[in-house]
Amino acid sequence: MSKKVHITATINGRETEFLCEPRQSLLEVLRDELRLTGTKEGCNNGNCGACNVMLEGRLVNSCLVLGVEVQGKEVTTIEGVASKDGLHPLQQKFLENAALQCGICTPGFIVAAKALIEQKPKANEQQIRHYLAGNLCRCTGYDKIVRAVQDAAKECAGKAK
């Protein structure tokens, strides 16, 4: 067993300290050490997007990042998307557009879509589909997901004005 490393990071806006083994993925740390179980394990090799989080404002697969790599950095998981006032427009639009079924892929889609909206608030349908291509869903059609992202982007743009 490897010696555990003390890590301090900002997780969902809160300074957080944890111990992890050097070999543990960020996904394992989030779920097993910090009990942030919204981030899902799908493929565990970076192909499905279920474990998407934002690291320093960049979308990453948490299964491909080591927990020790987040020392001093900022991480946003699905638990950090909603505000004190309620659901993020993306979460609300996923509900309204029936863009989810079993829920395994949903957190990854929402985090990825949030990253897209922050980078490209006026993304068109083709850009949304391209950006979300790293997220796989076995239960629902992608059209509902794309519509939810389009609706949320319009709402976010309206609030920014």
Secondary structure as UniProt FT lines:
FT   STRAND          5..11
FT   TURN            12..13
FT   STRAND          14..20
FT   TURN            22..23
FT   HELIX           26..28
FT   HELIX           29..33
FT   TURN            37..38
FT   TURN            50..51
FT   STRAND          52..55
FT   TURN            56..57
FT   STRAND          58..61
FT   HELIX           62..64
FT   HELIX           67..70
FT   TURN            71..72
FT   STRAND          74..76
FT   HELIX           78..80
FT   TURN            84..85
FT   HELIX           89..96
FT   TURN            97..98
FT   HELIX           106..119
FT   TURN            121..122
FT   HELIX           125..131
FT   HELIX           132..134
FT   HELIX           142..160
//
